[in-house]
Amino acid sequence: MQKSITPREIAENVAIATSTFYNIDNPSDLIRANVAINAMRTATDLGYSVALIDGGSPGELLDEFRKYGAKVFQEKERAAPGMFGPGRRQSFQEAYNLGKPIVAWVEPEKEGYVPELWKTAEPILEGKTDLVVPKRKSLDSYPEFQAREEELGNLFFKNLTGYDLDVWIGPRTWNRNITNYFTGYDGKFGDKWESIFMPILKAIHDEKRISGVEINYTHPKEQTEIEKGDLKFDLKRVEQLSCLTNNMFAYWQHLHSQ
């Protein structure tokens, strides 16, 4: 009988791509930065390699990331405020450059997801799929407004593509051989959140194998507490839903017009 591969052996085949920018004088950013430090420590302890792109956080924070084994790079292309695409694409490329067979995008505050990441990499290592989107069992740990917004976003994606995926969770895991789908998106159909959504649409259009894998994930309690009931965060969620749904629809039409 063939010996099954362990979670750590899987992790050692994965390079995590992530990007950061924190103003630690902002209470919300400080909470998120501390969660990110814990996430990086957890990732490297579990055997993952990490490529982290930073857009201007304090040097002492970057030293914390380095202390726990992350490879830290400064963002090369200074994007317009709120445009996450250039930094994320740089992180995809730097993770690819680490030479692991699998690349995984993980938001730096997804500390509770990191121990579950191996589940999304396993079917790729087994040759069963090209790209995996993790699927949460529940959104109960999120602020209620965010949970409803993400449910609507996922429903829109299903109606658009026919794929029932939890794309609003954020993380994605893929075979390094399709990294060009993530590094190659040019931002023409939006470059705020779109850099991790449009590559999936292109991969579906090109008939790559896309799968969902159920994981256990609880949103950081500290983040939920600071965001719930705060209208600034609610408005951000409305903006995100509007931008992504409109831009995904436009890009999907573009793909099918070629």
C-alpha positions in Angstrom: 0.0 0.0 0.0 1.3 3.4 -1.0 2.2 5.6 2.0 0.0 8.7 2.2 1.7 12.1 2.2 1.5 14.1 5.4 0.3 17.7 5.8 3.9 18.8 6.4 5.2 17.1 3.3 2.4 18.8 1.3 3.3 22.2 2.9 6.9 21.8 1.9 5.7 21.8 -1.7 3.8 25.1 -1.4 5.0 28.7 -1.8 2.6 31.2 -0.2 2.2 34.6 -1.9 1.0 37.5 0.2 1.2 41.3 0.4 1.0 43.8 3.2 0.8 47.5 4.0 0.0 48.6 7.6 -0.1 51.9 9.3 0.5 50.8 12.9 -0.8 54.2 14.2 -4.2 53.1 13.0 -5.9 50.8 15.7 -7.4 48.5 13.0 -4.2 48.2 11.1 -2.3 47.4 14.3 -4.7 44.5 15.1 -4.4 43.2 11.5 -0.6 43.5 11.6 -0.4 41.4 14.8 -2.7 38.8 13.2 -0.4 38.8 10.1 2.7 38.2 12.2 1.1 35.2 13.8 0.0 33.9 10.4 3.6 34.2 9.0 4.9 32.4 12.0 2.3 29.6 11.7 3.0 29.2 8.0 6.8 28.8 8.3 6.4 26.6 11.4 4.2 24.3 9.3 6.8 24.1 6.5 5.5 26.6 3.9 7.8 29.0 2.1 6.5 32.6 2.1 7.0 35.5 -0.4 5.7 38.7 1.1 5.5 42.0 -0.8 5.2 45.1 1.3 4.0 48.5 0.2 5.4 50.7 2.9 4.9 49.2 6.4 7.3 50.2 9.3 10.7 48.5 9.2 10.3 46.9 12.6 7.2 45.1 11.4 9.0 43.8 8.3 11.8 42.6 10.6 9.1 40.5 12.5 8.1 38.9 9.2 11.7 38.1 8.4 12.3 36.7 11.8 9.7 34.1 11.2 11.1 33.1 7.9 9.2 35.1 5.3 11.1 36.4 2.3 10.2 40.1 2.3 10.3 42.3 -0.9 9.5 45.9 -1.3 6.7 46.7 -3.8 8.3 47.7 -7.0 5.4 49.4 -8.8 3.9 52.1 -6.6 0.2 51.7 -7.3 -2.5 54.3 -6.9 -4.0 54.3 -3.4 -6.2 51.3 -2.9 -5.0 49.5 -6.0 -3.8 46.1 -4.7 -3.1 44.5 -8.1 0.5 45.4 -8.8 1.7 44.2 -5.3 -0.3 41.0 -5.5 1.1 40.2 -9.0 4.6 40.8 -7.7 3.9 38.4 -4.8 2.6 35.7 -7.3 5.8 36.0 -9.3 8.1 35.9 -6.2 6.3 32.9 -4.9 6.7 31.2 -8.3 10.4 32.1 -8.2 10.8 30.0 -5.0 10.4 26.9 -7.3 7.8 25.0 -5.4 5.3 23.0 -7.5 2.3 24.8 -5.9 1.6 28.5 -5.3 -1.0 29.7 -2.9 -2.3 33.3 -2.5 -3.2 33.9 1.2 -4.3 37.3 2.7 -1.9 38.0 5.6 -4.7 38.2 8.1 -6.0 34.7 7.3 -4.2 33.1 10.3 -6.9 30.5 10.9 -6.7 29.4 7.3 -3.0 28.6 7.2 -3.3 25.2 9.1 -6.0 24.2 6.6 -4.1 25.2 3.4 -2.6 21.8 2.9 -6.1 20.4 2.1 -6.3 22.7 -1.0 -2.8 21.7 -2.2 -3.3 17.9 -1.9 -5.5 17.4 -4.9 -3.1 19.5 -7.0 -0.1 17.4 -6.0 -2.2 14.3 -6.8 -2.8 15.6 -10.3 -6.5 15.8 -9.9 -7.0 19.5 -10.5 -5.2 22.7 -11.5 -6.7 25.3 -9.2 -8.5 25.1 -5.9 -10.7 27.6 -4.1 -11.2 26.8 -0.4 -14.8 26.6 0.7 -15.8 27.7 4.2 -18.3 25.6 6.2 -19.8 28.7 7.8 -19.6 32.5 7.8 -21.0 32.8 11.3 -17.7 34.2 12.6 -17.8 37.2 10.3 -19.5 40.5 10.8 -23.1 40.0 9.6 -22.9 42.6 6.9 -19.7 41.1 5.5 -21.2 37.6 5.6 -24.3 38.7 3.6 -22.2 40.6 1.1 -19.9 37.6 0.5 -22.9 35.2 0.1 -24.3 37.5 -2.6 -20.9 37.7 -4.3 -20.6 34.0 -4.5 -24.1 33.6 -5.8 -23.3 36.1 -8.5 -20.2 34.2 -9.5 -22.2 30.9 -9.7 -24.9 32.6 -11.9 -22.2 34.1 -14.1 -20.0 31.0 -14.6 -22.0 28.0 -13.4 -19.3 27.2 -10.9 -20.4 27.0 -7.2 -17.2 28.3 -5.6 -16.5 30.3 -2.4 -14.5 32.9 -4.4 -15.1 35.6 -1.8 -13.0 33.8 0.8 -9.9 35.2 -0.9 -7.2 32.5 -0.8 -6.5 30.4 -4.0 -4.1 27.5 -4.5 -2.8 26.5 -8.0 -0.3 24.4 -9.9 2.7 26.6 -10.5 2.4 25.8 -14.3 -0.7 28.1 -14.5 0.8 31.0 -12.5 0.7 33.0 -15.7 -3.0 33.3 -15.3 -2.4 35.3 -12.1 0.7 37.3 -13.1 -0.7 38.0 -16.6 -3.9 39.7 -15.7 -3.3 43.3 -16.8 -5.7 45.2 -14.6 -7.8 46.6 -17.5 -11.0 45.3 -15.9 -10.3 46.7 -12.5 -7.2 46.4 -10.3 -8.4 46.8 -6.7 -9.6 43.3 -5.8 -9.9 41.9 -9.3 -6.3 40.5 -9.5 -7.4 37.3 -7.6 -10.8 37.0 -9.3 -10.2 37.5 -13.1 -7.6 34.8 -13.3 -10.2 32.3 -12.2 -12.6 33.5 -14.9 -9.9 33.1 -17.5 -9.0 29.6 -16.2 -12.7 28.6 -16.4 -12.9 30.0 -19.9 -9.8 28.0 -20.9 -11.3 24.8 -19.4 -8.7 24.4 -16.7 -9.7 22.1 -13.9 -11.1 24.2 -11.0 -12.2 22.6 -7.7 -13.5 23.6 -4.4 -12.2 22.0 -1.2 -14.0 22.4 2.1 -11.9 23.8 5.0 -12.5 24.7 8.6 -12.0 28.5 9.0 -12.9 31.0 11.7 -12.4 34.7 11.0 -10.2 36.4 13.5 -12.3 37.5 16.5 -10.3 40.7 17.0 -11.0 41.8 13.4 -14.7 40.9 13.6 -15.1 42.9 16.8 -13.5 46.1 15.3 -15.4 45.9 12.0 -19.0 44.8 13.0 -21.4 47.7 13.0 -18.9 50.1 11.6 -20.5 51.8 8.6 -17.1 52.6 7.0 -16.5 48.9 6.7 -20.0 48.3 5.5 -19.6 50.8 2.8 -16.3 49.2 1.8 -18.2 45.9 1.4 -20.8 47.5 -0.8 -18.1 49.1 -3.0 -16.3 45.7 -3.3 -19.5 43.9 -4.3 -20.4 46.5 -6.9 -16.9 46.8 -8.4 -16.3 43.1 -8.6 -19.7 42.0 -9.9 -19.7 44.7 -12.6 -16.1 44.1 -13.6 -16.4 40.3 -13.6 -19.4 40.6 -15.8 -17.6 42.9 -18.3 -14.5 40.6 -18.3 -16.6 37.5 -18.8 -18.3 39.1 -21.8 -14.9 40.1 -23.1 -13.5 36.5 -22.8 -16.5 35.1 -24.7 -16.3 37.8 -27.5 -12.8 36.8 -28.6 
